[in-house]
């Protein structure tokens, strides 16, 4: 049977793939995650040239490109600067719905940290103060979710 493929209806299929991966977070990222795991502290780093404090810390300054080697502890409290509430359940989400992804401007930092808020979503708005809720030491593994979530205070 000869078929002219230019005349065949084009169909699509929907699918999903999960792609497990492992990547090195670098020395600066490792220092950040070790502080979460071992000390339940949030550290950033300060650019020696422009004094910008980054959280999470980074290897060099995004403004002046200086290498950064000065680590600083920042507060575990801050202010929500932006957020979105997630109600759609999806397998790759970090926690069950509903929850919010939020940008949190921690006291002592100059940039916002992206994390999650699980409770009191009806009270969530830009400008509310939040505090990091750390997992118990035995549950912390050196992962951003060693901070279980942020809670409105
Ligand atoms: Zn700088």
py3Dmol code that shows the C-alpha trace and the ligand (Angstrom):
import py3Dmol

protein = """\
ATOM      1  CA  UNK A   1       0.000   0.000   0.000  1.00  0.00           C
ATOM      2  CA  UNK A   2       1.397   3.345  -0.961  1.00  0.00           C
ATOM      3  CA  UNK A   3       0.458   6.300   1.221  1.00  0.00           C
ATOM      4  CA  UNK A   4       1.063   9.931   0.470  1.00  0.00           C
ATOM      5  CA  UNK A   5       2.222  11.172   3.908  1.00  0.00           C
ATOM      6  CA  UNK A   6       1.426  14.765   2.966  1.00  0.00           C
ATOM      7  CA  UNK A   7      -2.245  13.821   3.107  1.00  0.00           C
ATOM      8  CA  UNK A   8      -2.197  12.039   6.489  1.00  0.00           C
ATOM      9  CA  UNK A   9      -3.845  13.829   9.374  1.00  0.00           C
ATOM     10  CA  UNK A  10      -1.209  15.068  11.858  1.00  0.00           C
ATOM     11  CA  UNK A  11      -1.908  13.810  15.359  1.00  0.00           C
ATOM     12  CA  UNK A  12      -0.211  14.693  18.634  1.00  0.00           C
ATOM     13  CA  UNK A  13       0.199  12.795  21.854  1.00  0.00           C
ATOM     14  CA  UNK A  14       0.596  14.317  25.290  1.00  0.00           C
ATOM     15  CA  UNK A  15       3.169  12.946  27.690  1.00  0.00           C
ATOM     16  CA  UNK A  16       5.387  13.868  30.583  1.00  0.00           C
ATOM     17  CA  UNK A  17       8.897  12.879  31.463  1.00  0.00           C
ATOM     18  CA  UNK A  18      10.762  13.168  34.734  1.00  0.00           C
ATOM     19  CA  UNK A  19      14.441  13.840  34.388  1.00  0.00           C
ATOM     20  CA  UNK A  20      16.323  13.068  37.596  1.00  0.00           C
ATOM     21  CA  UNK A  21      19.678  14.800  37.761  1.00  0.00           C
ATOM     22  CA  UNK A  22      22.510  15.631  40.094  1.00  0.00           C
ATOM     23  CA  UNK A  23      24.646  18.717  39.813  1.00  0.00           C
ATOM     24  CA  UNK A  24      27.399  20.252  41.859  1.00  0.00           C
ATOM     25  CA  UNK A  25      26.217  23.415  43.587  1.00  0.00           C
ATOM     26  CA  UNK A  26      29.744  24.819  43.734  1.00  0.00           C
ATOM     27  CA  UNK A  27      31.801  25.888  46.736  1.00  0.00           C
ATOM     28  CA  UNK A  28      29.678  28.966  47.421  1.00  0.00           C
ATOM     29  CA  UNK A  29      26.424  27.031  47.112  1.00  0.00           C
ATOM     30  CA  UNK A  30      27.828  24.272  49.303  1.00  0.00           C
ATOM     31  CA  UNK A  31      28.749  26.811  52.012  1.00  0.00           C
ATOM     32  CA  UNK A  32      25.165  28.131  51.918  1.00  0.00           C
ATOM     33  CA  UNK A  33      23.563  24.687  52.142  1.00  0.00           C
ATOM     34  CA  UNK A  34      25.951  23.492  54.882  1.00  0.00           C
ATOM     35  CA  UNK A  35      24.947  26.499  57.008  1.00  0.00           C
ATOM     36  CA  UNK A  36      21.295  25.553  56.536  1.00  0.00           C
ATOM     37  CA  UNK A  37      21.969  21.917  57.390  1.00  0.00           C
ATOM     38  CA  UNK A  38      24.414  22.232  60.283  1.00  0.00           C
ATOM     39  CA  UNK A  39      23.541  25.562  61.887  1.00  0.00           C
ATOM     40  CA  UNK A  40      19.990  26.380  60.775  1.00  0.00           C
ATOM     41  CA  UNK A  41      21.377  29.721  59.617  1.00  0.00           C
ATOM     42  CA  UNK A  42      20.899  31.620  56.398  1.00  0.00           C
ATOM     43  CA  UNK A  43      24.082  33.078  55.015  1.00  0.00           C
ATOM     44  CA  UNK A  44      24.708  35.353  52.114  1.00  0.00           C
ATOM     45  CA  UNK A  45      27.758  37.126  50.842  1.00  0.00           C
ATOM     46  CA  UNK A  46      28.711  40.760  50.410  1.00  0.00           C
ATOM     47  CA  UNK A  47      30.452  42.266  47.423  1.00  0.00           C
ATOM     48  CA  UNK A  48      33.601  44.070  48.561  1.00  0.00           C
ATOM     49  CA  UNK A  49      33.141  46.765  45.920  1.00  0.00           C
ATOM     50  CA  UNK A  50      29.415  47.706  45.987  1.00  0.00           C
ATOM     51  CA  UNK A  51      28.377  46.100  49.338  1.00  0.00           C
ATOM     52  CA  UNK A  52      25.440  44.240  47.787  1.00  0.00           C
ATOM     53  CA  UNK A  53      24.476  41.280  49.996  1.00  0.00           C
ATOM     54  CA  UNK A  54      23.329  38.264  47.984  1.00  0.00           C
ATOM     55  CA  UNK A  55      21.153  35.491  49.370  1.00  0.00           C
ATOM     56  CA  UNK A  56      21.729  32.820  48.297  1.00  0.00           C
ATOM     57  CA  UNK A  57      25.396  33.765  48.038  1.00  0.00           C
ATOM     58  CA  UNK A  58      27.023  33.753  44.633  1.00  0.00           C
ATOM     59  CA  UNK A  59      30.538  33.511  43.285  1.00  0.00           C
ATOM     60  CA  UNK A  60      30.684  36.990  41.849  1.00  0.00           C
ATOM     61  CA  UNK A  61      28.717  40.199  41.907  1.00  0.00           C
ATOM     62  CA  UNK A  62      26.012  40.597  39.295  1.00  0.00           C
ATOM     63  CA  UNK A  63      26.539  44.362  39.234  1.00  0.00           C
ATOM     64  CA  UNK A  64      30.308  44.829  39.214  1.00  0.00           C
ATOM     65  CA  UNK A  65      31.527  41.285  38.466  1.00  0.00           C
ATOM     66  CA  UNK A  66      33.874  41.175  41.469  1.00  0.00           C
ATOM     67  CA  UNK A  67      34.597  37.796  42.984  1.00  0.00           C
ATOM     68  CA  UNK A  68      32.919  37.629  46.393  1.00  0.00           C
ATOM     69  CA  UNK A  69      34.579  35.956  49.363  1.00  0.00           C
ATOM     70  CA  UNK A  70      32.959  37.677  52.355  1.00  0.00           C
ATOM     71  CA  UNK A  71      30.140  35.605  53.865  1.00  0.00           C
ATOM     72  CA  UNK A  72      27.604  37.199  56.186  1.00  0.00           C
ATOM     73  CA  UNK A  73      24.736  35.806  58.226  1.00  0.00           C
ATOM     74  CA  UNK A  74      21.390  37.388  57.465  1.00  0.00           C
ATOM     75  CA  UNK A  75      18.186  37.267  59.459  1.00  0.00           C
ATOM     76  CA  UNK A  76      15.803  34.353  59.188  1.00  0.00           C
ATOM     77  CA  UNK A  77      13.028  36.952  58.973  1.00  0.00           C
ATOM     78  CA  UNK A  78      12.053  39.234  56.159  1.00  0.00           C
ATOM     79  CA  UNK A  79       9.299  40.636  53.976  1.00  0.00           C
ATOM     80  CA  UNK A  80       7.414  39.052  51.089  1.00  0.00           C
ATOM     81  CA  UNK A  81       8.099  41.100  47.966  1.00  0.00           C
ATOM     82  CA  UNK A  82       6.169  38.947  45.475  1.00  0.00           C
ATOM     83  CA  UNK A  83       4.291  35.659  45.475  1.00  0.00           C
ATOM     84  CA  UNK A  84       1.998  33.352  43.576  1.00  0.00           C
ATOM     85  CA  UNK A  85      -0.383  30.852  45.118  1.00  0.00           C
ATOM     86  CA  UNK A  86      -0.295  27.378  43.592  1.00  0.00           C
ATOM     87  CA  UNK A  87      -3.509  25.369  43.710  1.00  0.00           C
ATOM     88  CA  UNK A  88      -2.867  23.096  40.717  1.00  0.00           C
ATOM     89  CA  UNK A  89      -1.360  19.787  41.814  1.00  0.00           C
ATOM     90  CA  UNK A  90       1.636  18.678  39.759  1.00  0.00           C
ATOM     91  CA  UNK A  91       4.088  15.842  40.471  1.00  0.00           C
ATOM     92  CA  UNK A  92       7.255  17.974  40.456  1.00  0.00           C
ATOM     93  CA  UNK A  93       6.077  20.508  43.004  1.00  0.00           C
ATOM     94  CA  UNK A  94       8.079  20.568  46.251  1.00  0.00           C
ATOM     95  CA  UNK A  95       5.035  20.258  48.551  1.00  0.00           C
ATOM     96  CA  UNK A  96       1.335  19.513  48.393  1.00  0.00           C
ATOM     97  CA  UNK A  97      -1.022  22.217  47.229  1.00  0.00           C
ATOM     98  CA  UNK A  98      -2.114  24.737  48.122  1.00  0.00           C
ATOM     99  CA  UNK A  99       1.103  26.639  48.793  1.00  0.00           C
ATOM    100  CA  UNK A 100       2.778  29.802  47.544  1.00  0.00           C
ATOM    101  CA  UNK A 101       6.061  30.465  45.850  1.00  0.00           C
ATOM    102  CA  UNK A 102       7.340  33.699  47.329  1.00  0.00           C
ATOM    103  CA  UNK A 103      10.231  36.083  46.949  1.00  0.00           C
ATOM    104  CA  UNK A 104      11.374  36.947  50.449  1.00  0.00           C
ATOM    105  CA  UNK A 105      13.574  39.942  51.138  1.00  0.00           C
ATOM    106  CA  UNK A 106      15.415  38.853  54.285  1.00  0.00           C
ATOM    107  CA  UNK A 107      16.591  41.495  56.749  1.00  0.00           C
ATOM    108  CA  UNK A 108      20.229  42.200  55.964  1.00  0.00           C
ATOM    109  CA  UNK A 109      20.029  41.100  52.320  1.00  0.00           C
ATOM    110  CA  UNK A 110      19.778  43.213  49.181  1.00  0.00           C
ATOM    111  CA  UNK A 111      18.103  40.618  46.979  1.00  0.00           C
ATOM    112  CA  UNK A 112      15.153  38.314  47.531  1.00  0.00           C
ATOM    113  CA  UNK A 113      15.274  34.586  48.191  1.00  0.00           C
ATOM    114  CA  UNK A 114      12.727  32.366  46.450  1.00  0.00           C
ATOM    115  CA  UNK A 115      11.026  29.914  48.799  1.00  0.00           C
ATOM    116  CA  UNK A 116       7.619  28.593  49.768  1.00  0.00           C
ATOM    117  CA  UNK A 117       4.842  29.497  52.184  1.00  0.00           C
ATOM    118  CA  UNK A 118       2.416  26.746  53.192  1.00  0.00           C
ATOM    119  CA  UNK A 119       0.093  28.241  55.770  1.00  0.00           C
ATOM    120  CA  UNK A 120      -2.175  31.246  56.213  1.00  0.00           C
ATOM    121  CA  UNK A 121      -2.331  31.821  52.463  1.00  0.00           C
ATOM    122  CA  UNK A 122      -5.419  33.962  52.970  1.00  0.00           C
ATOM    123  CA  UNK A 123      -3.225  36.418  54.910  1.00  0.00           C
ATOM    124  CA  UNK A 124      -0.475  36.473  52.298  1.00  0.00           C
ATOM    125  CA  UNK A 125       0.215  39.779  50.578  1.00  0.00           C
ATOM    126  CA  UNK A 126       3.229  41.783  49.557  1.00  0.00           C
ATOM    127  CA  UNK A 127       4.844  43.362  52.583  1.00  0.00           C
ATOM    128  CA  UNK A 128       3.889  40.752  55.200  1.00  0.00           C
ATOM    129  CA  UNK A 129       6.687  39.663  57.513  1.00  0.00           C
ATOM    130  CA  UNK A 130       7.714  36.033  57.497  1.00  0.00           C
ATOM    131  CA  UNK A 131      10.154  33.805  59.382  1.00  0.00           C
ATOM    132  CA  UNK A 132      12.035  30.721  58.203  1.00  0.00           C
ATOM    133  CA  UNK A 133      10.776  27.483  59.691  1.00  0.00           C
ATOM    134  CA  UNK A 134      13.673  25.020  59.698  1.00  0.00           C
ATOM    135  CA  UNK A 135      13.260  21.266  59.701  1.00  0.00           C
ATOM    136  CA  UNK A 136      14.603  19.359  62.691  1.00  0.00           C
ATOM    137  CA  UNK A 137      18.378  18.772  62.562  1.00  0.00           C
ATOM    138  CA  UNK A 138      17.924  15.034  61.908  1.00  0.00           C
ATOM    139  CA  UNK A 139      15.807  15.839  58.845  1.00  0.00           C
ATOM    140  CA  UNK A 140      18.149  18.430  57.303  1.00  0.00           C
ATOM    141  CA  UNK A 141      20.238  17.168  54.409  1.00  0.00           C
ATOM    142  CA  UNK A 142      21.931  20.208  52.885  1.00  0.00           C
ATOM    143  CA  UNK A 143      19.035  21.218  50.650  1.00  0.00           C
ATOM    144  CA  UNK A 144      17.097  24.451  50.209  1.00  0.00           C
ATOM    145  CA  UNK A 145      14.115  22.645  51.731  1.00  0.00           C
ATOM    146  CA  UNK A 146      16.045  22.303  55.006  1.00  0.00           C
ATOM    147  CA  UNK A 147      14.034  25.473  55.445  1.00  0.00           C
ATOM    148  CA  UNK A 148      10.681  23.712  55.491  1.00  0.00           C
ATOM    149  CA  UNK A 149       8.886  26.904  54.554  1.00  0.00           C
ATOM    150  CA  UNK A 150       8.394  30.475  55.662  1.00  0.00           C
ATOM    151  CA  UNK A 151       5.543  31.349  57.977  1.00  0.00           C
ATOM    152  CA  UNK A 152       3.738  34.628  58.353  1.00  0.00           C
ATOM    153  CA  UNK A 153       4.521  36.316  61.697  1.00  0.00           C
TER     154      UNK A 153
END
"""
ligand_1 = """\
1
ZN
Zn 29.370 44.465 43.486
"""
view = py3Dmol.view(width=600, height=400)
view.addModel(protein, "pdb")
view.setStyle({"model": 0}, {"cartoon": {"style": "trace"}})
view.addModel(ligand_1, "xyz")
view.setStyle({"model": 1}, {"stick": {}})
view.zoomTo()
view.show()
